[in-house]
């Protein structure tokens, strides 16, 4: 039980990081298009 909840947390954590990296990448791309 504890193990699966830890895996779930790790999955959510990775998903959050990927999402933030994606957002950051989108912002950089938008900045590059402006300049």
Backbone as JSON, one array per atom type, in Angstrom:
{
  "sequence": "XXXXXXXXXXXXXXXXXXXXXXXXXXXXXXXXXXX",
  "N": [[0.84, -1.21, 0.0], [1.82, 1.29, 0.92], [3.94, 1.5, -0.82], [2.72, 1.71, -3.35], [1.39, 4.13, -3.12], [3.53, 5.78, -2.9], [4.68, 5.49, -5.4], [2.65, 6.62, -6.9], [2.78, 9.25, -6.01], [5.3, 9.93, -6.97], [4.85, 9.73, -9.68], [2.96, 11.78, -10.11], [4.55, 13.92, -9.39], [6.58, 13.86, -11.33], [5.01, 14.34, -13.55], [4.21, 16.94, -13.05], [6.64, 18.32, -13.19], [7.34, 17.87, -15.86], [5.26, 19.23, -17.07], [5.79, 21.85, -16.23], [8.27, 22.3, -17.44], [7.46, 22.17, -20.08], [5.74, 24.38, -20.25], [7.59, 26.41, -19.78], [9.21, 26.08, -21.99], [7.39, 26.76, -24.0], [7.06, 29.48, -23.42], [9.64, 30.45, -23.93], [9.81, 29.92, -26.67], [7.83, 31.62, -27.61], [8.94, 34.08, -26.92], [11.18, 34.04, -28.58], [9.97, 34.23, -31.06], [8.94, 36.78, -31.0], [11.22, 38.46, -30.9]],
  "CA": [[0.0, 0.0, 0.0], [2.7, 2.46, 1.02], [4.75, 1.55, -2.02], [1.94, 2.19, -4.49], [1.11, 5.55, -2.94], [4.78, 6.48, -3.18], [4.8, 5.52, -6.85], [1.66, 7.58, -7.37], [3.33, 10.58, -5.73], [6.42, 10.12, -7.88], [4.26, 9.94, -11.0], [2.38, 13.13, -10.11], [5.66, 14.84, -9.3], [7.21, 13.91, -12.66], [4.06, 14.98, -14.46], [4.25, 18.37, -12.75], [7.91, 18.84, -13.71], [7.24, 17.87, -17.33], [4.34, 20.31, -17.43], [6.47, 23.13, -16.03], [9.28, 22.41, -18.5], [6.73, 22.43, -21.32], [5.29, 25.77, -20.19], [8.8, 27.23, -19.91], [9.62, 25.96, -23.39], [6.44, 27.55, -24.78], [7.37, 30.89, -23.19], [10.87, 30.75, -24.65], [9.49, 29.92, -28.09], [7.08, 32.85, -27.86], [9.91, 35.18, -26.86], [12.02, 33.96, -29.77], [9.19, 34.68, -32.21], [8.79, 38.24, -30.88], [12.48, 39.14, -31.19]],
  "C": [[0.88, 1.25, 0.0], [3.5, 2.63, -0.27], [3.96, 2.14, -3.19], [1.63, 3.68, -4.35], [2.38, 6.37, -3.21], [5.0, 6.56, -4.69], [3.84, 6.54, -7.45], [2.18, 8.99, -7.17], [4.43, 10.9, -6.72], [5.9, 10.42, -9.29], [3.7, 11.35, -11.12], [3.49, 14.18, -10.14], [6.33, 15.0, -10.66], [6.31, 14.63, -13.66], [4.11, 16.5, -14.3], [5.52, 19.0, -13.34], [7.86, 18.92, -15.23], [6.36, 19.02, -17.79], [5.03, 21.66, -17.31], [7.53, 23.35, -17.11], [8.61, 22.77, -19.82], [6.28, 23.89, -21.36], [6.47, 26.71, -20.41], [9.25, 27.25, -21.37], [8.7, 26.8, -24.29], [6.74, 29.04, -24.65], [8.61, 31.3, -23.96], [10.61, 30.83, -26.15], [8.74, 31.2, -28.46], [8.02, 34.06, -27.85], [10.78, 35.2, -28.11], [11.27, 34.48, -31.0], [9.05, 36.21, -32.19], [10.06, 38.95, -31.34], [13.07, 38.77, -32.55]]
}
